[in-house]
Amino acid sequence: MTATWTEKAAELICVGVKTPRLEDDTKRLLDRGVAGVLLYDFAFRGPLEAQKLINSIKEYAGRSLFVAVDHEGGERSHLQRGFTRLPELRALGETRDGAYAREVGRVIGRELRAIGIDLCLGPVLDIATNPHNPVIGMRSLGPDAAVVAELGTQLSRGIQEEGVAACGKHFPGHGDTISDSNHQLPVLAHGVSRLEEVELRPFVRAVESRIAAMLVGHILFRALDPKYPASLSRPILYGLLRQRLGYRGFVMIDDVDMGALTQHFQVSEIAEHGIAAGADCFLCARRPETALALIDSIALGVERGTVLPERVETARRRVGALLHRYALGPRMTPLSEVGSERHARLLEPIGGGRPSLRAPDSED
């Protein structure tokens, strides 16, 4: 049976899961056919509980879908209890050691693979050129473009060598902004030559190393597109990332409920411009209502002629390619690897190591 445009539209959406149990809102979205879920900003009581939730999501869906998590390091590591403690990325950057970064990536990949995670929303490839940046800061590997490019590439390789897709963010660079896109739209007035010399360098390396995914930020780069932020910009997504840099992988745009978008665009506009720009997937981790509205807006756009059906089909193929490579294979890493002594020893030199809050793997 041929899928409807509503069903096809759902395949371009990643939604948030905010509790350790499979709730009705999540079930409703899984029933609609969403492409993936993001374990969103809450603490499990341990790896076993996380694994049980992920298994229940995949079993309930009864089909291929990806499970993602923000697991960058420091406070942006949304798996805490029982998992090897990851320091802020800046500590790794200060080592300037690519081989070590690759080993750290393998630790991340092994622990995520053990519980069934398919996609890691990291590493951060932004360059910390602005000390007043309110949202990147220590999340960045540092202020040196060459160091960020090299260590970010090696970190991504390590993650992917363990069977988890890495996702570089926030294309084309969030490091020099002075506002937080969670609340307002950052604007950068840098010329193209500056972007090529600084912001884009880590992303160019990521493309060359075949990183599996890219997360595009809600940032207005006036030199590239004076009207739309990168996440909704065809000159940036299609013109720069796809054509000029030659990226053929999976592209997700950052959370559509962030203030940078909601203050300026309706859901229907986000859907239409995001698809036209070249996005494959919309992250919609905060409000189930927005995810449902996006699905309806994409489908209605196809019916009205404001969304090109071939763009939807291309996005579906890229989602399918990600699923085929990372979400269909067996889980080969034992749960005993999570929070292991071996991992702790590897990360101790940069301030990581043993879990600080190991709770019983129990549902009681």
C-alpha positions as CSV (number, residue, x, y, z in Angstrom):
1,M,0.0,0.0,0.0
2,T,1.3,3.4,-1.0
3,A,2.0,5.7,2.0
4,T,0.0,8.9,2.3
5,W,1.8,12.3,2.4
6,T,0.9,12.5,6.0
7,E,2.7,9.3,6.7
8,K,5.6,10.4,4.6
9,A,5.8,13.7,6.4
10,A,6.0,11.9,9.8
11,E,9.1,10.2,8.6
12,L,10.9,13.5,8.7
13,I,10.3,14.3,12.3
14,C,12.3,13.5,15.5
15,V,10.4,14.0,18.8
16,G,11.4,14.3,22.4
17,V,10.9,11.7,25.2
18,K,11.0,13.5,28.5
19,T,10.2,10.7,31.0
20,P,11.8,7.3,31.8
21,R,8.6,5.5,30.7
22,L,6.8,5.3,27.4
23,E,4.0,7.8,27.8
24,D,0.8,8.3,25.8
25,D,2.1,11.3,24.0
26,T,5.1,9.4,22.7
27,K,2.9,6.4,21.7
28,R,0.7,8.8,19.7
29,L,3.7,10.2,17.8
30,L,5.1,6.7,17.2
31,D,1.7,5.7,15.8
32,R,2.0,8.6,13.4
33,G,5.3,7.1,12.1
34,V,7.9,9.6,13.3
35,A,11.5,8.9,12.2
36,G,13.1,9.0,15.6
37,V,13.1,10.1,19.2
38,L,15.5,12.2,21.3
39,L,16.0,11.3,25.0
40,Y,15.5,14.8,26.2
41,D,17.2,16.3,29.3
42,F,16.3,14.0,32.1
43,A,18.2,11.7,34.3
44,F,17.8,7.9,34.2
45,R,18.5,6.0,37.4
46,G,20.9,3.9,35.5
47,P,21.9,2.3,32.2
48,L,19.5,-0.6,32.6
49,E,16.5,1.7,32.9
50,A,17.7,3.6,29.8
51,Q,18.0,0.4,27.9
52,K,14.6,-0.8,28.9
53,L,13.0,2.5,27.7
54,I,14.8,2.4,24.4
55,N,13.8,-1.3,23.9
56,S,10.2,-0.4,24.7
57,I,10.1,2.4,22.2
58,K,11.5,0.2,19.4
59,E,9.2,-2.7,20.3
60,Y,6.1,-0.5,20.4
61,A,7.0,1.1,17.1
62,G,7.4,-2.2,15.5
63,R,9.5,-0.7,12.7
64,S,12.9,0.9,12.1
65,L,13.4,4.2,13.8
66,F,16.4,5.9,15.5
67,V,16.9,6.9,19.1
68,A,19.1,9.9,19.7
69,V,20.6,11.7,22.7
70,D,22.6,14.9,23.5
71,H,25.8,13.4,24.9
72,E,28.4,16.1,24.2
73,G,30.2,16.2,27.5
74,G,29.8,18.1,30.7
75,E,26.3,19.4,31.4
76,R,25.2,18.5,27.9
77,S,25.6,14.8,28.6
78,H,22.0,13.8,29.1
79,L,23.0,10.3,30.3
80,Q,24.5,10.8,33.7
81,R,23.8,8.2,36.4
82,G,25.9,5.1,35.9
83,F,27.5,6.3,32.7
84,T,31.2,7.3,32.5
85,R,31.4,11.0,33.4
86,L,32.3,13.1,30.4
87,P,34.1,16.4,31.0
88,E,33.4,19.5,29.0
89,L,34.7,19.3,25.5
90,R,37.1,22.2,26.2
91,A,39.2,19.9,28.4
92,L,39.6,17.5,25.5
93,G,40.5,20.3,23.2
94,E,43.2,21.5,25.5
95,T,45.0,18.1,25.0
96,R,45.4,18.9,21.2
97,D,45.7,15.1,20.8
98,G,43.7,13.7,17.9
99,A,44.4,10.1,18.8
100,Y,43.2,10.6,22.3
101,A,40.0,12.3,21.0
102,R,39.3,9.3,18.9
103,E,39.6,7.0,21.9
104,V,37.2,9.3,23.8
105,G,34.8,9.0,20.9
106,R,35.0,5.2,21.1
107,V,34.1,5.4,24.8
108,I,31.0,7.5,24.0
109,G,30.1,5.2,21.1
110,R,30.4,2.0,23.1
111,E,28.3,3.2,26.0
112,L,25.6,4.6,23.7
113,R,25.5,1.4,21.6
114,A,25.2,-0.7,24.7
115,I,21.9,0.8,25.6
116,G,20.6,1.0,22.0
117,I,21.3,4.6,21.0
118,D,21.7,5.1,17.3
119,L,22.5,8.8,16.9
120,C,24.7,11.0,19.1
121,L,23.9,14.8,18.8
122,G,27.5,15.7,19.0
123,P,30.3,16.6,18.7
124,V,30.0,20.4,18.9
125,L,32.1,21.8,16.0
126,D,31.6,25.4,16.9
127,I,34.7,27.5,17.5
128,A,34.8,29.4,20.8
129,T,35.9,32.8,19.3
130,N,33.6,34.9,21.5
131,P,34.1,34.7,25.3
132,H,30.7,36.3,25.8
133,N,28.8,33.6,23.9
134,P,26.0,32.5,26.3
135,V,25.4,29.1,24.9
136,I,28.6,27.5,23.5
137,G,31.5,28.3,25.8
138,M,33.1,25.2,27.3
139,R,31.0,23.0,25.0
140,S,33.5,23.9,22.3
141,L,36.8,22.2,21.8
142,G,38.4,25.6,21.8
143,P,39.1,28.9,20.0
144,D,41.5,27.4,17.4
145,A,39.8,26.4,14.2
146,A,42.5,23.9,13.3
147,V,42.3,22.2,16.7
148,V,38.5,22.0,16.6
149,A,38.6,20.6,13.1
150,E,41.1,17.9,13.9
151,L,39.8,16.8,17.3
152,G,36.2,17.1,16.2
153,T,36.9,14.8,13.3
154,Q,38.6,12.3,15.4
155,L,35.9,12.3,18.0
156,S,33.3,11.7,15.4
157,R,35.3,8.9,13.9
158,G,35.6,7.2,17.3
159,I,31.9,7.4,17.9
160,Q,31.0,6.0,14.5
161,E,33.6,3.2,14.7
162,E,31.4,1.8,17.6
163,G,28.3,1.8,15.4
164,V,26.7,5.1,16.5
165,A,26.1,8.0,14.1
166,A,27.8,11.2,15.0
167,C,26.1,14.5,14.4
168,G,28.2,17.7,14.0
169,K,26.7,20.9,15.3
170,H,25.7,23.7,14.9
171,F,26.3,24.2,11.2
172,P,27.6,26.6,9.9
173,G,28.9,27.8,13.3
174,H,27.4,29.1,16.6
175,G,30.7,30.0,18.3
176,D,30.8,33.8,17.8
177,T,27.2,34.7,18.6
178,I,26.2,36.8,21.6
179,S,22.7,35.5,21.9
180,D,21.2,32.1,22.7
181,S,19.0,30.7,19.9
182,N,16.9,29.0,22.6
183,H,15.5,32.5,23.2
184,Q,16.2,34.7,20.2
185,L,17.7,34.7,16.7
186,P,21.4,35.2,16.7
187,V,22.8,37.3,13.9
188,L,26.3,37.2,12.5
189,A,27.6,39.8,10.0
190,H,30.9,38.1,9.1
191,G,31.9,38.1,5.5
192,V,32.2,34.9,3.5
193,S,36.1,35.0,3.7
194,R,35.9,35.0,7.5
195,L,33.4,32.1,7.6
196,E,35.7,30.1,5.3
197,E,38.8,30.8,7.4
198,V,37.2,30.1,10.8
199,E,33.6,28.9,11.3
200,L,33.4,26.5,8.4
201,R,36.7,24.7,8.8
202,P,35.6,22.0,11.3
203,F,32.5,21.4,9.2
204,V,34.5,21.0,6.0
205,R,36.7,18.4,7.8
206,A,33.6,16.7,9.0
207,V,32.2,16.4,5.5
208,E,35.5,15.0,4.2
209,S,35.5,12.4,7.0
210,R,32.0,11.3,6.1
211,I,30.3,12.3,9.3
212,A,26.9,10.6,9.4
213,A,24.8,13.7,10.3
214,M,24.7,17.4,10.7
215,L,22.6,19.6,12.9
216,V,21.9,23.0,11.5
217,G,21.6,26.0,13.9
218,H,19.0,28.8,13.9
219,I,21.5,31.6,13.1
220,L,21.2,34.4,10.6
221,F,24.3,34.7,8.5
222,R,23.7,38.0,6.6
223,A,26.5,37.4,4.1
224,L,24.9,34.1,3.0
225,D,21.2,34.8,3.5
226,P,19.9,38.1,4.8
227,K,16.3,36.8,5.3
228,Y,16.3,33.3,6.7
229,P,18.3,31.6,9.4
230,A,20.6,28.8,8.4
231,S,18.1,26.1,9.4
232,L,15.6,27.5,6.8
233,S,18.0,28.8,4.2
234,R,18.3,27.2,0.8
235,P,21.5,29.2,0.0
236,I,23.1,27.7,3.2
237,L,21.7,24.2,3.3
238,Y,21.5,23.4,-0.4
239,G,23.9,25.9,-1.8
240,L,26.7,25.8,0.8
241,L,26.4,22.4,2.6
242,R,25.1,20.2,-0.2
243,Q,26.5,21.8,-3.4
244,R,29.7,23.6,-2.4
245,L,30.9,21.3,0.4
246,G,29.4,18.2,-1.2
247,Y,27.7,16.8,1.8
248,R,25.5,13.8,1.1
249,G,24.6,12.7,4.6
250,F,21.7,13.3,6.9
251,V,20.7,16.9,7.9
252,M,18.6,17.7,10.9
253,I,17.6,21.2,11.9
254,D,17.7,22.2,15.5
255,D,14.6,22.2,17.7
256,V,11.8,24.1,16.0
257,D,10.3,25.2,19.3
258,M,13.4,27.4,20.1
259,G,12.7,31.1,20.3
260,A,15.0,31.8,17.4
261,L,12.3,30.3,15.1
262,T,9.0,30.7,17.0
263,Q,9.4,34.5,17.4
264,H,9.7,34.9,13.6
265,F,7.9,32.0,11.9
266,Q,4.7,30.0,12.0
267,V,4.9,26.2,12.0
268,S,3.7,26.1,8.4
269,E,6.5,28.4,7.3
270,I,9.1,26.4,9.2
271,A,7.9,23.2,7.4
272,E,7.8,24.7,4.0
273,H,11.1,26.6,4.2
274,G,12.9,23.8,6.0
275,I,12.0,21.3,3.3
276,A,12.8,23.7,0.5
277,A,16.2,24.5,2.0
278,G,17.2,20.9,2.0
279,A,16.6,19.6,5.5
280,D,15.9,15.9,6.0
281,C,14.6,15.9,9.5
282,F,13.0,18.4,11.9
283,L,14.0,18.1,15.6
284,C,10.8,18.7,17.6
285,A,11.7,17.7,21.1
286,R,9.7,20.0,23.3
287,R,6.1,20.0,22.4
288,P,4.2,17.1,20.8
289,E,1.6,19.5,19.4
290,T,4.3,21.2,17.3
291,A,5.4,17.8,15.9
292,L,1.8,17.0,14.9
293,A,1.4,20.5,13.4
294,L,4.7,20.0,11.4
295,I,3.5,16.7,10.0
296,D,0.2,18.2,8.9
297,S,1.9,21.3,7.5
298,I,4.3,19.3,5.3
299,A,1.5,17.1,4.0
300,L,-0.8,20.0,3.3
301,G,2.1,21.8,1.6
302,V,2.5,19.0,-0.8
303,E,-1.2,19.0,-1.6
304,R,-1.2,22.8,-2.1
305,G,2.0,22.8,-4.1
306,T,4.0,24.8,-1.6
307,V,6.2,21.8,-0.7
308,L,7.9,19.9,-3.6
309,P,7.0,16.2,-3.3
310,E,10.5,15.2,-4.7
311,R,12.1,17.1,-1.8
312,V,10.1,15.0,0.7
313,E,11.1,11.8,-1.1
314,T,14.8,12.8,-1.1
315,A,14.6,13.5,2.6
316,R,12.9,10.2,3.2
317,R,15.7,8.4,1.4
318,R,18.3,10.0,3.6
319,V,16.4,9.1,6.7
320,G,16.2,5.6,5.4
321,A,20.0,5.5,4.7
322,L,20.7,6.6,8.3
323,L,18.4,3.9,9.7
324,H,19.9,1.2,7.4
325,R,23.4,2.0,8.5
326,Y,23.0,2.7,12.2
327,A,19.6,1.5,13.5
328,L,19.1,-2.0,12.1
329,G,22.2,-3.8,13.3
330,P,22.5,-5.9,16.4
331,R,23.7,-4.3,19.6
332,M,27.2,-5.8,20.1
333,T,28.4,-3.9,23.1
334,P,27.6,-5.4,26.5
335,L,25.9,-3.3,29.2
336,S,28.9,-3.9,31.4
337,E,30.9,-1.5,29.3
338,V,28.8,1.4,30.6
339,G,30.6,3.2,33.4
340,S,33.4,0.7,33.3
341,E,36.7,1.0,35.1
342,R,38.5,0.9,31.7
343,H,36.5,3.9,30.5
344,A,37.0,5.8,33.7
345,R,40.8,5.4,33.6
346,L,40.8,6.7,30.0
347,L,38.9,9.9,30.8
348,E,40.4,10.7,34.2
349,P,43.3,12.8,32.7
350,I,40.8,15.3,31.4
351,G,38.6,15.5,34.4
352,G,36.2,12.7,33.5
353,G,35.9,9.2,34.8
354,R,33.8,7.4,37.3
355,P,30.1,8.2,37.5
356,S,29.5,10.7,40.3
357,L,25.9,9.5,40.8
358,R,25.5,5.8,40.3
359,A,22.0,4.7,41.2
360,P,20.6,1.2,41.3
361,D,19.3,-0.2,38.0
362,S,15.9,-0.7,39.4
363,E,12.4,0.4,38.7
364,D,11.4,0.2,42.4
